[in-house]
Amino acid sequence: EVSGATCASEGACGAADGEHSAMLQVRGTSGLPRSKLSEDTLRCIEGQMLSMTIEDVTKILRGLGETPATKCSVVPRAGFYRGFLGQAPTSAIASRVWKGKNLKECTVMRGDKCRQRQVSNQIVTKVAPAAEEEAFFGEWNIKEQSWVDGQPVASIVYPVAMPMAEDEVRPWCLCNVRVYLGILVWRQSRGESPISSFVLIPPDAENNDCPAVHTSNTMCEE
């Protein structure tokens, strides 16, 4: 059992637990680009995410509530996207700490727009000797039908590291900063279950850069 989702096999459960452990957040980003956001804004983003359950995040991704996410599929520009988690599963073991995602070279272009980009997760191993590394390599794609509502969404898949896992991501605003809100969906024999949530902060994010009006034109540009 992993956060209410029964894995199809013992190996799948192990992979899911590993992802949960890797996605536990601590403050500080040694060796990574320094954010332009103020510490108050970063604390606001972290605190707001920690206050939300996976059900809260799923509703926002569906476009519900006072501050819904924007329904579109975006492949952002390359760079390091700092991450914060929603409420973490109680069974997770913080031996590895998730810092965010590295978006890398574009592998599929359509016209002048990137439609697939390589991605990895930045991990800090807390067990001695402590080290920072890239892990869980995958691909950030566009997807026509989201798991949550059948509408366009960005999809991150991990064909080798976690073939049963998929992140679904949409543009959103949090603490008046334009970010990307996501859930990790685990595919299994009985269907699909969201097992964790997260937010990604673009490398060029600035305080108060959230558009006044949230439309596909203002929120869904790469």
C-alpha positions in Angstrom: 0.0 0.0 0.0 1.5 3.4 -1.1 -0.6 6.4 0.0 -3.9 4.5 -0.5 -2.8 3.1 -3.9 -2.1 -0.6 -4.1 0.9 -1.4 -6.3 0.7 -4.0 -9.0 3.8 -5.7 -7.6 6.3 -5.5 -4.8 8.8 -3.9 -7.2 6.4 -1.2 -8.2 5.7 -0.4 -4.5 9.5 -0.1 -4.0 9.8 2.3 -6.9 6.9 4.4 -5.6 8.4 4.5 -2.1 11.7 5.6 -3.6 10.0 8.4 -5.5 8.3 9.5 -2.3 11.5 9.5 -0.4 13.3 11.4 -3.1 10.5 14.0 -3.2 10.8 15.1 0.5 11.8 18.7 0.6 14.4 20.6 2.7 15.5 24.2 2.5 18.6 25.2 0.6 20.0 24.4 -2.9 23.7 23.9 -2.8 25.4 24.3 -6.2 22.2 25.2 -8.0 21.2 28.6 -9.5 20.1 31.1 -7.0 16.4 32.2 -7.2 15.4 35.7 -7.9 12.5 35.4 -5.5 12.7 36.8 -2.0 13.0 34.5 1.0 9.5 35.6 2.1 8.0 34.5 -1.3 9.8 31.2 -1.2 8.5 30.6 2.3 5.0 31.5 1.2 5.1 29.0 -1.7 6.5 26.2 0.5 4.0 26.9 3.2 1.0 27.1 0.9 2.0 23.7 -0.7 2.4 22.0 2.6 -1.1 23.2 3.6 -2.6 21.4 0.6 -3.7 17.8 0.3 -3.5 15.8 -3.0 -7.2 16.2 -3.2 -6.9 20.0 -3.0 -4.2 20.1 -5.7 -6.3 17.8 -8.0 -9.3 20.1 -7.7 -7.1 23.1 -8.7 -5.7 21.2 -11.7 -9.3 20.5 -12.7 -9.9 24.2 -12.9 -12.0 24.4 -9.7 -11.9 26.8 -6.8 -11.0 30.5 -6.5 -7.5 30.1 -8.0 -7.7 27.3 -10.7 -4.8 26.2 -12.8 -4.8 27.1 -16.5 -5.8 24.1 -18.8 -3.0 23.9 -21.4 0.0 21.8 -22.2 3.3 23.7 -22.0 6.9 22.5 -22.5 8.9 25.3 -20.7 12.3 26.5 -21.6 15.4 24.7 -20.3 16.8 25.3 -16.8 16.5 24.3 -13.2 13.0 24.5 -11.8 13.1 24.5 -8.0 10.4 22.3 -6.4 8.2 22.2 -3.3 5.9 19.4 -2.3 2.3 19.2 -1.1 1.6 17.2 2.0 4.0 14.3 2.0 3.0 10.7 2.7 3.6 9.7 6.3 5.3 6.5 5.2 8.1 8.3 3.3 11.7 8.0 4.6 13.8 11.1 4.1 17.0 9.4 3.1 16.9 11.3 -0.3 15.6 14.8 -0.7 14.0 16.2 -3.9 15.1 19.7 -4.9 13.4 20.2 -8.2 13.6 19.3 -11.9 16.2 20.0 -14.6 14.7 20.7 -18.0 17.3 20.0 -20.7 17.6 19.9 -24.4 14.6 19.8 -26.7 14.2 16.5 -28.5 11.0 17.2 -30.6 10.2 20.5 -32.4 7.0 21.4 -34.2 7.5 24.6 -36.1 9.3 27.0 -33.7 7.9 25.4 -30.5 9.5 22.6 -28.4 7.1 19.7 -27.9 9.4 17.3 -25.9 12.3 18.1 -23.6 14.5 15.8 -21.6 14.1 16.2 -17.8 15.8 14.9 -14.7 15.1 15.2 -10.9 17.7 16.9 -8.7 18.2 14.7 -5.6 20.3 15.2 -2.4 21.2 11.9 -0.6 21.3 12.5 3.1 23.0 9.2 4.0 26.8 9.6 4.4 28.6 10.5 2.3 26.0 13.1 1.4 25.9 13.9 -2.3 23.8 15.8 -4.8 22.9 14.1 -8.1 20.5 13.8 -11.0 18.1 10.9 -11.0 14.7 9.7 -12.4 15.5 10.8 -16.0 12.5 11.3 -18.2 10.7 13.3 -20.9 8.5 16.4 -20.6 5.8 16.2 -23.3 2.5 17.7 -24.3 -0.6 15.6 -23.8 -4.1 16.1 -25.2 -6.1 14.4 -22.4 -5.3 14.8 -18.8 -6.0 12.0 -16.2 -7.8 14.5 -14.0 -10.3 15.9 -16.6 -9.5 14.9 -20.2 -8.2 18.4 -21.1 -4.7 19.4 -22.4 -1.9 19.1 -19.9 1.9 18.7 -19.8 3.0 15.2 -19.1 6.4 14.0 -17.6 7.1 10.3 -18.1 10.0 8.1 -16.9 10.2 5.2 -19.4 13.2 3.5 -17.8 13.4 4.7 -14.1 9.6 4.6 -13.4 7.6 3.2 -16.3 4.4 3.2 -14.2 4.7 6.9 -13.1 3.6 10.1 -14.8 3.5 13.7 -13.7 0.8 15.9 -15.0 1.5 19.6 -14.9 -0.3 22.9 -15.6 0.6 26.6 -15.2 -0.7 28.2 -12.0 -0.1 31.2 -9.8 0.9 30.9 -6.1 1.9 33.7 -3.8 1.6 36.0 -6.9 4.3 34.0 -8.8 3.7 32.1 -12.0 4.6 28.5 -11.4 3.8 25.0 -12.6 1.5 22.8 -10.4 1.7 19.0 -10.7 0.7 15.7 -9.4 2.4 12.3 -9.6 0.1 9.7 -11.0 0.9 6.0 -10.5 -0.5 3.6 -13.0 -1.5 0.1 -11.8 -3.8 -2.8 -12.6 -6.8 -1.2 -11.0 -6.4 2.2 -12.6 -4.5 5.4 -11.9 -4.0 7.0 -8.5 -2.4 10.4 -7.7 0.1 9.8 -4.9 1.9 13.2 -4.5 1.8 16.8 -5.5 4.4 19.5 -6.2 5.0 22.9 -7.6 7.9 24.0 -9.9 9.3 27.5 -9.9 10.7 28.7 -13.2 14.4 29.7 -13.2 13.5 33.3 -14.2 10.6 33.7 -11.8 10.3 37.0 -10.1 8.2 38.4 -7.2 4.7 39.4 -8.4 5.1 38.1 -12.0 1.7 36.4 -12.0 -0.4 38.0 -14.8 -3.5 40.0 -13.7 -5.7 37.9 -16.0 -5.2 34.2 -16.4 -5.7 33.1 -20.0 -3.9 30.7 -22.3 -2.2 33.8 -23.8 -0.9 35.0 -20.5 -0.2 31.7 -18.7 0.7 29.2 -21.4 3.6 30.7 -23.2 6.9 28.8 -23.0 
